[in-house]
Amino acid sequence: MESEFKQKINLAYALSLASGILILSTSLVSTLIRTTVNPIDFDEIYHCPMTHMMPFFNGIFWFFFPLGIVSGIVVLVASLLLKERPKERIPIGTLIIVFSTLSVFSGGGFIIGALLGLLGGIIAII
């Protein structure tokens, strides 16, 4: 019974850790790309007909990019806490689920990261 509990915690830990790494890395990379690529250059290279929408997209990006970074850090730290304190698996699993869901607004680690976090949080709670 004890070994089954440890196996579930280890599985939840591994899934949540992978989720946090994916969410954080994709948020950082998208931030780096977005801050270095000039929208005017993008229009000249790809002949984008929606250049007039760039200020709108820039506003949305600057609103959501901190959310992705914070979500990635919280899921990463929560996964480490899950391994360290398995008795507190319900609040930690809930935290992983909430921030994995929020990460979808910033890309969610190619969505795979968000799904891994949801799965890891659910396994931790169950």
Contacts in CASP RR format, 6 or more apart in sequence:
PFRMAT RR
TARGET T0000
AUTHOR 0000-0000-0000
METHOD contacts of the structure
MODEL  1
MESEFKQKINLAYALSLASGILILSTSLVSTLIRTTVNPIDFDEIYHCPM
THMMPFFNGIFWFFFPLGIVSGIVVLVASLLLKERPKERIPIGTLIIVFS
TLSVFSGGGFIIGALLGLLGGIIAII
5 86 0 8 1.000
6 86 0 8 1.000
8 123 0 8 1.000
8 124 0 8 1.000
8 126 0 8 1.000
9 82 0 8 1.000
9 83 0 8 1.000
9 86 0 8 1.000
9 89 0 8 1.000
9 124 0 8 1.000
10 83 0 8 1.000
11 120 0 8 1.000
11 123 0 8 1.000
12 79 0 8 1.000
12 82 0 8 1.000
12 89 0 8 1.000
12 93 0 8 1.000
12 120 0 8 1.000
12 121 0 8 1.000
12 123 0 8 1.000
12 124 0 8 1.000
13 79 0 8 1.000
13 82 0 8 1.000
13 83 0 8 1.000
15 116 0 8 1.000
15 117 0 8 1.000
15 119 0 8 1.000
15 120 0 8 1.000
15 121 0 8 1.000
15 123 0 8 1.000
16 75 0 8 1.000
16 78 0 8 1.000
16 79 0 8 1.000
16 82 0 8 1.000
16 93 0 8 1.000
16 96 0 8 1.000
16 116 0 8 1.000
16 117 0 8 1.000
16 120 0 8 1.000
16 121 0 8 1.000
16 124 0 8 1.000
17 76 0 8 1.000
17 79 0 8 1.000
17 80 0 8 1.000
18 113 0 8 1.000
18 116 0 8 1.000
19 75 0 8 1.000
19 79 0 8 1.000
19 96 0 8 1.000
19 100 0 8 1.000
19 109 0 8 1.000
19 113 0 8 1.000
19 114 0 8 1.000
19 115 0 8 1.000
19 116 0 8 1.000
19 117 0 8 1.000
19 120 0 8 1.000
20 72 0 8 1.000
20 75 0 8 1.000
20 76 0 8 1.000
20 79 0 8 1.000
20 113 0 8 1.000
20 117 0 8 1.000
21 76 0 8 1.000
22 108 0 8 1.000
22 109 0 8 1.000
22 110 0 8 1.000
22 112 0 8 1.000
22 113 0 8 1.000
22 116 0 8 1.000
23 68 0 8 1.000
23 71 0 8 1.000
23 72 0 8 1.000
23 75 0 8 1.000
23 100 0 8 1.000
23 103 0 8 1.000
23 106 0 8 1.000
23 108 0 8 1.000
23 109 0 8 1.000
23 113 0 8 1.000
23 114 0 8 1.000
24 68 0 8 1.000
24 69 0 8 1.000
24 72 0 8 1.000
24 73 0 8 1.000
24 75 0 8 1.000
24 76 0 8 1.000
25 109 0 8 1.000
26 107 0 8 1.000
26 108 0 8 1.000
26 109 0 8 1.000
26 110 0 8 1.000
27 65 0 8 1.000
27 68 0 8 1.000
27 69 0 8 1.000
27 71 0 8 1.000
27 72 0 8 1.000
27 103 0 8 1.000
27 106 0 8 1.000
27 107 0 8 1.000
27 108 0 8 1.000
27 109 0 8 1.000
28 69 0 8 1.000
30 65 0 8 1.000
30 106 0 8 1.000
30 107 0 8 1.000
31 65 0 8 1.000
31 69 0 8 1.000
34 61 0 8 1.000
34 65 0 8 1.000
39 51 0 8 1.000
39 54 0 8 1.000
39 58 0 8 1.000
40 51 0 8 1.000
42 48 0 8 1.000
42 51 0 8 1.000
43 51 0 8 1.000
43 54 0 8 1.000
64 105 0 8 1.000
64 106 0 8 1.000
65 106 0 8 1.000
67 102 0 8 1.000
67 103 0 8 1.000
67 105 0 8 1.000
67 106 0 8 1.000
68 102 0 8 1.000
68 103 0 8 1.000
68 105 0 8 1.000
68 106 0 8 1.000
68 107 0 8 1.000
68 108 0 8 1.000
69 106 0 8 1.000
70 99 0 8 1.000
71 99 0 8 1.000
71 100 0 8 1.000
71 102 0 8 1.000
71 103 0 8 1.000
71 106 0 8 1.000
71 108 0 8 1.000
72 99 0 8 1.000
72 103 0 8 1.000
74 95 0 8 1.000
74 99 0 8 1.000
75 96 0 8 1.000
75 99 0 8 1.000
75 100 0 8 1.000
75 103 0 8 1.000
75 117 0 8 1.000
78 92 0 8 1.000
78 93 0 8 1.000
78 95 0 8 1.000
78 96 0 8 1.000
78 99 0 8 1.000
79 96 0 8 1.000
81 88 0 8 1.000
81 92 0 8 1.000
82 89 0 8 1.000
82 92 0 8 1.000
82 93 0 8 1.000
82 96 0 8 1.000
82 124 0 8 1.000
85 92 0 8 1.000
89 124 0 8 1.000
89 125 0 8 1.000
90 124 0 8 1.000
90 125 0 8 1.000
92 124 0 8 1.000
93 120 0 8 1.000
93 121 0 8 1.000
93 122 0 8 1.000
93 124 0 8 1.000
93 125 0 8 1.000
94 121 0 8 1.000
94 125 0 8 1.000
96 117 0 8 1.000
96 120 0 8 1.000
96 121 0 8 1.000
96 124 0 8 1.000
97 117 0 8 1.000
97 118 0 8 1.000
97 121 0 8 1.000
97 122 0 8 1.000
97 125 0 8 1.000
100 108 0 8 1.000
100 113 0 8 1.000
100 114 0 8 1.000
100 115 0 8 1.000
100 116 0 8 1.000
100 117 0 8 1.000
100 118 0 8 1.000
100 121 0 8 1.000
101 114 0 8 1.000
101 118 0 8 1.000
103 109 0 8 1.000
103 113 0 8 1.000
103 114 0 8 1.000
104 111 0 8 1.000
104 114 0 8 1.000
107 114 0 8 1.000
108 114 0 8 1.000
END
